[in-house]
Every structure is written in structure tokens, then in C-alpha cells.
Amino acid sequence: MSENSQNVSCHLSSDSMKVIAESVGLSTISDDTSNYIADDVTYRLKIVTQEAIKFMQHGKRRKLTTSDFDQALKVKNVEPLYGFTAKEFLPFRHASGGGREIHFIEEKELDLSDVVNGQLPRLPQDISLKAHWLCIDGVQPAIPENPPPVSKDLQKLESVNPSIKVTHDKLKPKSLSEIAWAKHKMKDKVNLKNLSSHELSVEQQLYYKEITEACVGSDETKRSEALQSLSSDPGLHQMLPRFTSFICEGVKVNIVHNNLALLIYLMRMVKSLMDNPSLYLEKYVSYQ
């Protein structure tokens, strides 16, 4: 080994143990006791740190995180520490006096009565499994767990070119011969904008009826459930024209009658539709 190489060893001092003892109310502690505690704590910290470094290396990372220490404590059958999940480093403050230099984290003093009487935080959800149908009789159900039947990009394409009717048949992949024949066939044709019909099934009509009645009804529970469905259901693109007409006509009528409550309910419907990640609403912005 070269002469410049040095073995760096970290060891907690007995003075640190005395400071920690004073912080928990132990004002008198002997030097022998503090030295023994410092040696024991240093040994245990090295063991936990070595285990944490193993988790860091297995994770192909070069930065040691608090989660690595939590996993190391679990391996050692020690309950992990809670409340140390900050993504950034905590700022340390420096204080000196009486021949000592201390680096500490500034903490706010909390009133115990406020903590006891305050609202308890929500418990973290445990890992669970949820089953859902991927396909029923060859048809993928439109539920939040499945991808949307028509993507947002295809809805945008339909809004730019109304002659394109977004259906499941259009989504099926075509062979190269079919694409070449379609291009050859369209060379001498005049592009006409066809009227695209939005036919709703019986289930969709029933859904539309229940949603609209719940959104403007007097039952707040049903209204909340309906708004939640509008903001998360991925299969609403075919009913968007009807929802738009319902909201537009409702706004016109209730503005004339100065009905502020129903106007607020309709705006909540708009907010829920805007929050739905699978809907493209730009073509309905200038709806009249």
C-alpha cells in the first residue's frame, strides 16, 4: 500500500454520549459508562451501515438512502424508524460553547395537548391484490383498471378530421396490402366529411340518465359518486357530446332563472370531465 493511503475510522466519542444523555434527562453519567456506550453504539451503527450499503449496491445506486437503513434494521429484526423519509438532507446547525462543538437539527417545540387533541393521521394502506376482468366474451370492459377503448390521441385525430370515425374496427391492425389498396383507392376520390353518429347502447343510455339526475339532484352522496365516475371512467368518449349538450342547455336555462345552485352543480360536472385523463375536451370548448 502507498504511504498516502489512510484508514479512516469513525468512532463516537464519550462526549457525544454525555450530550445525548443530557438531552433525555440523564445529567450525571460517568466517563467509563459513556466510553462503554460509545463503543457499543459505534459497533452497532457500523453493522447496520454495512447492511444498508449492501441494499444500496443491490439497487445499483451510489447514494445511501433512509430506506436502505430501514431494510437493514428489518434484516436485524429491529423495528425501523418512522418519520425519516425526507428526500433531501436535513439542515444541521452548529453551536459551540463551554469547549464543545455540537451539530444539531433544529426542532420545533410542540404542545402535547395539541398533539393529543389533534386529528390522527391516516394509516398507510397495506399491500393488497385486486382482481378485475380483462375481457368478457371477447370485449374489453371499460373500467379504470383497463386501458381506455379509444386513446386520447385518437380522439384528438377525430376532432381534427371529422371524416375519421373512431371505432373498434379502425383500431384493428391492417395488413400492408390493405393499406396500399386503400391509398390507391383514395387517389381519385373527393374527401367528403361524413356525419359521424354516436349511437349509445341501452346500458350507456341508462348510465347517462343516472349520472345527469344524480349530478343535479338533491342527494349529495349520489352526486359525489357520479362526479367520481365522471372523473375516472375511461369509456365516456362516446357520451361526451350528450354531456356537453346537457351542461350547455342547463347553463343557458339556469342563468336566465338565476339558479346559482344548479350552475354550481353543472360546473362540478365540467371539473370532473376535465379531470378524466382519458377524455379529449378541446373540441367542445367552443361548443354553442
N, C-alpha and C positions, 0 to 999 in steps of 0.2 A: 504494500500500500504506500501511497505517496505521503510525504511529510505534511502536506497541507490538509489532508483528509482528517476530519474530526468526527467523533461520535457524539452526536447531540442527544442528551438525555434530559427528559422533562421530569421534574420531581416537585411535588407540592411541599411548600415549606411549613414549618410548625407555626409561623406567624399567621399564615393563611387559615390554619385550623383554629387558632385563637380568635381571629376576626369572625369566622363563621360561627363559632361557639357563642361569641358575644351577641351575634345577630339573632340567635334563638334563645337567649336569656341565660346562658351559662357564662357568668362573669369571671369565675375563678377556675382555671384549668392548668394543671402542672405542665412543665416542659416535657417530661417523659411521656405523659399521656398524649400531648399534641404531636410529638415525634412518632409515636406508635400509630396514631390515627392517620398522620400524613403518609407514612409508609404503606399502610393498608389501603387507603383511598387511592394512592398513586398506582398500586398494583392492580386494583380492580378497574380503574379507569383505563389502564393500558390493555387489559384483557378485552374490555368492551370496545375500545377503539380498534383493536386488531380485528375483531369480528365485524365491526362496521366497515372497515376497509375491504374486507372480503366481499361484502354485499356491493360496495361501490365498484370493485373490479369486475364482479359478475355482471353488473349492469352496464359495463363498458363506459363508465363515467370517470372523470378526473376530479370531480367536485364532491366532497363528502356532505351529505345532507342529514337533516334530523331524522328522516325516515330510515336511513341506514342504522342509526343508533337505536331506533325503535325496534327494528328487526333483530339487532344484536341482543337487545335486552330480552326479547321473546325467546331467542335461542338459549339464553342463560336462565330461562324460566323466571324472569323478573318482569313485573308489570311495567309497561312503557310509561314514559312521562307524557302528560297531556298538556296542551297549550303551547307547545314549542314547534309550531308548524309554519312559522313565518318564512316566506320565500326569500326575503332579504335579511342581511345581517343586522342584528340589533345593535344600536349605538351604545358604546361604552363611554362612561365619563371617568375622568381622572381626578382623584383627590389625594392630597398629601398633608401630613401634619403629625407631629409627635415622632418624627423619624420614620414614618410609614408612608408607603405609596400604594394606593388602592385604586383598582379599576372596577367600576360597578355599573349596573344598569339602573337607570332612574325609574322608579316605580311610583305610581300614584297611590295615595292613601285612600282607601275605600271605607265607607261607613258600613259596619257589619249589619246594622238594621236595614239599610237599603238593599244589601245583598240578599238578606233573608226574605224580605218582603217583596223583592223584585220577581219578575216573571222568569221561570226556569227555561233554559234553552232547550231546543228540540233535540231529542236523542238522534244520533246518526242512524240511518237505515242500514239494516243488516243485508248481507248478500242474499238475494233470492232469485228464483227462476220463475219465468212466466211463459206459459205456452200459448201459442196463437196459430191460427190456420194460415198456411202459406198458399193453399189452393183448395177450392171446393168445386168439385165437378168440372175441373179444367179452367175455372175462373178464379183469379186472384181477388180476394175480398179487399175492399177499400177501407182499411183500418190504419191507425197511426203506425203500427209496427211494420207494415209492409210499405215498399216504395210506392209513390203515387202512380196511378194508372197513366196519367199524362204529365210529363215533366213540365217545369216552368218554362224551359226554353221552347218547347213545342207550343205551349200556349202563346208565347210571345210571337212565334212564327205565324201562328194562325191570326193573330191580331194585325200583323203587318200585311199579310196576304190572305184576304178572306176566302179566296178560292180554294185554299187548302183546308180540308176538313179533317180535323184531328180525330181519328178513330183508332180502334184497336187494329183494324186491318192495315192502316198506314204504318203502324208501329212494327209490323212483322218484317223481318229482313227479306229482301228480294234478291234474286239471282242477277248476275251480270247481264244475261241475255234479256231479262225482263226490263232492266234499266235502259239498255241500249235500244230496245224496241219502243219504249215509252218516249225516249228522246227523239227518235226518228219520227214517231207519230205526231209529236207536238211541234215539229218544224213548220208545217204548213197550216197549223191551226191558229185561230184567233183566241186569245185568252179572254174568257168571259168570267166575270165574278158571279159565281153561283151562290144562291141563297142557302146558307147552312142552317139546317133545322136542329133544334136542341130538344129532342124527344126525351121525356122523363118516364121512367118506369113507375109502376104503382108504388113501390117502396120509396122512390125518390119523391113522388108527389106527397105521400104521407109524411115523409121527413120534412119537406118544405112547409107543410101545413102545421106540423107540431112545433117547428123552430120559430116560425113567424108568430104564432099565437103565444108561445112562451116568452119571446123577447119583448112583446108589447103588453103582456098580461100583468096581472097583479101579484102572481106568485113569484117571490124573489128567488126561491130555491130552484124552480124550473128555469127561471131566466138565467141564473148562474150556470146551470148545466147546459143550456142552449148556447150561451156565449162561449163556454169552454169547448163545445163541439165545433162551433164555427172557427175557432182559432187553432184547432188541431186536426180536424178531419181532412185527410188528403184527397178525398173523392168529391169535391164540391165544385169543380170547374164547370160542369155542365149546368149547374143550378145558379151560377153567378149572374147570368142575365136576369133571372127572375128575382133574385135577392136585390139586385140593383134597381129593378123596376119597383119593387116593394118599398125600398128605402126612399127612392126619389119621390114616388107618389105620396108616401107618408110625410115626408118633409114639406111638400107643397101644401098638403091639406092642413097639417098642424101649425104651419106658420100663419096661415090665414086665420085659424081659430085660436092662435096664441096659446097652444098647448105645450108648455115647456117640458113637462114630464115625458110625454111621448117622444119629443125631439131628442131628449137625453137618451132614451132607450134606443132610438134609431142610431144615434152616434156611437153608442156602445156596440151595436152590431157592426158598424163600419170599422171600429177599432179592432174587433175580433177578426174580421175578414183580413184586415191589414197585417195582423199578427200571424196569420196562417202562412207558413213558409212554402207551401205547395201551390199557391194561387198567384196569378199574374193579373194585377188590377189596373195597370196603366191605361188600358184601352177603355176603361169605364170611368176614368177621371173626368172627362168632358162629356159625360152622359147627360142628355137633356130629354 
